[in-house]
């Protein structure tokens, strides 16, 4: 028999659900991992995704578009 080990994140909405999970842990069917889940995206993951030249062109375009938008609305 092969072992299946996967980690999932579960949001617990009430104490009954938590008690059920604790019972499953006592039966050694699951293991509850304690820790905080970060809601911040991993910025390092995207570092260098665009070449510098393309990123600069995109930044210039965004700045120019904002300026034009501001001129239209004033």
C-alpha positions as MATLAB code, in Angstrom:
seq = 'XXXXXXXXXXXXXXXXXXXXXXXXXXXXXXXXXXXXXXXXXXXXXXXXXXXXXXXXXXXXXXXXXXXXXXXXXX';
ca = [
       0.000    0.000    0.000;
       1.410    3.398   -0.969;
       1.336    6.286    1.437;
      -0.596    9.378    0.391;
       0.663   12.489    2.091;
      -0.676   15.845    0.953;
      -0.847   19.155    2.733;
      -4.023   21.187    2.429;
      -5.225   24.381    4.035;
      -8.627   24.256    5.705;
     -10.579   27.157    7.153;
     -12.513   26.014   10.224;
     -15.874   27.719   10.626;
     -16.973   26.303   13.996;
     -15.736   24.375   17.018;
     -17.474   21.122   16.026;
     -15.378   20.938   12.870;
     -12.216   21.527   14.911;
     -13.176   18.748   17.342;
     -13.687   16.360   14.424;
     -10.233   17.217   13.106;
      -8.722   16.698   16.556;
     -10.412   13.267   16.738;
      -8.959   12.348   13.346;
      -5.547   13.402   14.601;
      -5.935   11.229   17.719;
      -6.738    8.283   15.428;
      -3.482    9.108   13.588;
      -5.358    9.658   10.337;
      -4.240   13.271    9.962;
      -1.719   15.622   11.543;
      -2.709   19.184   12.394;
       0.053   21.612   11.483;
       0.034   24.855   13.384;
       1.148   28.080   11.789;
      -0.041   31.182   10.072;
      -0.977   31.385    6.430;
       0.337   34.457    4.687;
      -2.063   36.281    2.429;
       0.750   38.315    0.885;
       1.841   37.263   -2.597;
       5.399   36.072   -3.010;
       6.923   39.040   -4.819;
      10.308   37.353   -5.207;
       8.607   34.739   -7.371;
       8.049   37.374  -10.073;
      11.393   39.152   -9.822;
      12.967   39.453  -13.251;
       9.835   38.247  -15.033;
      10.035   41.196  -17.439;
      13.228   42.399  -19.041;
      14.258   45.799  -17.666;
      13.728   47.527  -21.027;
      10.162   46.219  -21.324;
       9.405   47.128  -17.701;
      10.678   50.674  -18.290;
       8.567   51.025  -21.453;
       5.519   49.775  -19.588;
       6.135   52.203  -16.731;
       6.475   55.102  -19.196;
       3.231   54.088  -20.905;
       1.365   53.903  -17.593;
       2.699   57.306  -16.504;
       1.732   58.871  -19.838;
      -1.744   57.304  -19.706;
      -2.318   58.614  -16.181;
      -1.211   62.075  -17.238;
      -3.599   62.070  -20.207;
      -6.427   60.791  -18.020;
      -5.777   63.548  -15.486;
      -5.790   66.218  -18.231;
      -9.152   64.973  -19.533;
     -10.758   65.097  -16.106;
      -9.610   68.582  -15.083;
];
